[in-house]
Amino acid sequence: MIDNSTLPINQLIAKLNAAAEKGEPLELSVEEVKLAAEEFGDLVMIPVFEMSNIPKRYLERDSSDSSDTEQKGK
């Protein structure tokens, strides 16, 4: 069985997590920066919301916009 903690990317993530937990700055080697760029450089984060996470004013804005459009069309 492979010990995943020995994989370079997992070691880098552990280093990031340890620094964050301690509230300390982090210095990365050139190799670590290249590894992070290879692993994370093409990622795009897309937020996913549940209805309970969407602010009420946003929902109200959408409903008021559609009612304005309906009134203008009359």
N, C-alpha and C positions, 0 to 999 in steps of 0.2 A: 504494500500500500504506500502511496506517495505521501510524504509529509508536506502538505501545501504551505506550511509556514516557511519553508526554505526557498520557495519560489521568489525571485527578485521583486516582482510586483507586490506580493504579499508582505515582504519585508519593508518595502517602501510605504505601503499603507499602514503597517504597524508603527512605523516611525512617525508618520503624519498624525496618527491617532494619539500616540504617546505625547507628542508635542502639544497637541490641542488639549488633551486632558490636563497637562501641567500648566497650560497657558504660557508656553514658552515659544520663542521664535524658532524657526527651523532653517537649517542650512543644508542644501542638497549638493551632492557632488555632480559633476558634469554627466556622469553615467546615469545618476538617478533622474536628472532633468530629462535626459534623452529617453529613458524608460517611461517616464510619466507622459512625455509628449507622444510616444508611440502608442501607449495604452489609452490615453484620454484625449489626445489632440483632435480626434474627429468626432468626439461625442457632442451631442446637442441635448440639453436638458429641456424637456417639455413638461410643464406642470400639469398634473392631473387633479381635478377637483371633484369632490362630491358636492351635491347641492348644498349641504350644510356648511361647506367651506366658502361658498360664494357670498360676498358681502350683500346684505339686503339692498343697499342703495344701488348696486349694480343691477340687480334683478328689477328693481323699481324703474331704473333708467330705461332698461330694455322695453318694459311694458308701456312706459309713457311715450317712448319713441314710436312704437307701433301704433298707439292710439292717435298720435299726432299725424302720422302718415294716413291713417284711415280717414281722419277728419278732413285732411287736405284733398283727398281723392273725391270727396262728396261734392 
